[in-house]
Amino acid sequence: MASPLAFPLARPAAPTTPVDAVVARMRALDAALPARDGVAVFNRVYLAVTEEVGRRLTVGEFPDPRAASALDVRFAERYLAAVDAAAGDHRPPACWRPLFQLRRHPGVRPLQFALSGVNAHIGHDLALAVVDTCRALGCEPADLEDEFDRVGELLVALEERVREELMPGPDLLQLADPLTHLLGSWSLERARDAAWAAARALWALRHCAGIVEEFTERLDAAVGFAGRMLLTPLPA
C-alpha cells in the first residue's frame, strides 16, 4: 500500500520564491492527509506560520529579507526532510519519531499532536537551521538574531491561538484537567531560548566535528523524549 505521504512530495512546478515552494509542499500535504492525522494537525499549524512569514516578507516587515527567507526555508526543509524520511520508510530524526509513530493513536488529542510537532521543530530543527543559514550566507548567528526573534514571536502568538482552538471545551473538563497538567510542563518560549543557545554552541563548535555530532545526537534524543511525553495518551 502506498504511503499516505507519498503524493505531496512532488515539488511545485514553478514557485515564485523559495518560501512559496515550501508553502506549496505543505499545502499539498494538508490536502492529502486525513484531518485527524497527527502530522496533518501539526502541518496546518506550521503552514499558517510559514504563510505569515511569506506575507511579511512580501510587505517588507523583515529588516533583512534575504536572511529571513533563508532561515525560514532551511527551517522548513528540516520538517519536510522528516516527512520525506517517513514517506520512504526511513527513520526520521528522533525528535520527530513520536509524532510519526503515534499520529493515529485515538487517545492522543489534536493539541498534543500540534505541540509535539512544535517541540520537535523548535527544540531541534531551529538550532540546526540557524547554523545551516549562517553557512549559506557566510554570517554569524548574531547576524540572524533579529530574524530569529521575529519568527519566534510569530510562533509564540500562534501557539496561543492553537491552545485556544484545540483545547477541549468546558463539557470535557474531566479530559482537560490531565491535558492541562501535561501541556503545562512545556513552554515554547523556553524551547526557543534553548534553541538559540544550542545554535550558538553548535556554531562555536563547528570545527570540532566529533563534538558537534555528539551534541546534535543528544539534542535530538532529548527533544524526542519531551515529544513522546507530550503525546501521552489520555482517557476519552
Order of alpha helices (4+ residues) and beta strands (2+ residues): alpha-alpha-alpha-alpha-alpha-alpha-alpha-alpha-alpha-alpha
